[in-house]
Amino acid sequence: MKKILGGILIILVIGLFAWRVYDVNANSFSYENKTHAEQEKFQLGSATISARKAFVVSDADLKKYVTNDYFKQENKTLLLVQLESTEKDIRISDFQLGYKEFVTLSDTSASSYEFEDGVYKHLVGFNIPKELLATKKTFTLVTPSKYWKNGARDVVNISL
């Protein structure tokens, strides 16, 4: 009985590992970027969104801007990106930030939203190494994989 359970456990672990490798390769390498500029409106499912601007805040000022802080901040600074959307639920927590040929820097670390003038105004925070914040001024915001279609994913080049 122990051998059977051990065998099932090993097969399960190998299956999870293979699935994760496939998932990482599919998400990172097999999609072409459909690049949008800041302020440009584009579709995410049934929502129309646009990225407005990005700015850096210190940990002390974070509570002024965001209501959901998902992770303990290691760097004491956070890169916030402003998004506008016609819908509230655009899977904000699944956005990612990267640079160059999409080297992933951070998943969403903090967020908040408010409804104003008929649109949802989201603030999405990313925990970025302070060395990169000092040297890099352009980053790539990648939309959630739920919206990737036909081998393409929507990305927005964000400038500080």
FENQUI-V808181 format. One record per run of one state. SS is the DSSP state (H for helix, E for strand, - for the rest). FROM is the first residue (numbers start at 1). LEN is the number of residues. If there is no record, write none. Layout:
BEGIN
ss/from/len
SS/FROM/LEN
SS/FROM/LEN
END
This chain:
BEGIN
ss/from/len
-/1/1
H/2/28
-/30/2
E/32/5
-/37/5
E/42/3
-/45/2
E/47/12
H/59/7
-/66/2
E/68/2
-/70/7
E/77/9
-/86/6
H/92/3
-/95/1
E/96/4
-/100/3
E/103/14
-/117/2
E/119/8
-/127/3
H/130/6
-/136/2
E/138/5
-/143/2
H/145/3
-/148/1
E/149/1
-/150/2
E/152/8
-/160/1
END
